[in-house]
Amino acid sequence: MKSDLSETQKITNFEKPTKNEAKDILLNVFGAMKEKGYNPVNQIVGYILSGDPTYVTSHNNARVLVSSIERDELLEEVMTFYFKNNNV
């Protein structure tokens, strides 16, 4: 069956990572960095600012995990957590 080329096709299966996924990724990356003896906060900040994935260890697949989500979504998760926990 030929598709009608005058109609726009919709992709319905694509979903952006949710806030919970961003949180889970940050927690997993934090744990992997800590296990390897790095300062997780400094390393994650370096990654978010630069976009350079080598700031994140490949231990426990952390580099792949953190690269699977946009940096602005990671930053949004951090900022949301900060403001929520400081009663802003």
Residue, then its C-alpha position, 0 to 999 in steps of 0.5 A: m500500500k502506498s502512503d499519501l505523500s501529501e500527508t504529514q506522518k506523525i511519530t508517536n513513539f518518541e518520548k523525551p526523558t522524564k524528570n525522573e530519568a534525569k534524576d536517576i541519571l544524575l544519581n547514577v553518574f554521581g555514584a560512579m564518579k564517587e566510586k572512582g574517587y572523583n569529586p562528582v560535583n566538580q566533574i558534573v559541573g564541568y560536563i554541563l558547562s563544556g559538553d565534554p563527556t570526558y569529564v564523566t567516567s565510563h565506569n558503570n556506563a556513566r558516560v553513556l548515561v549522561s550523554s543520553i540526556e540533554r545538558d539543559e535537562l540535567l541543569e533543569e533537574v539540578m535547579t528544580f531540586y535546589f529551589k524546591n529544597n530551599n523553599v523558593 
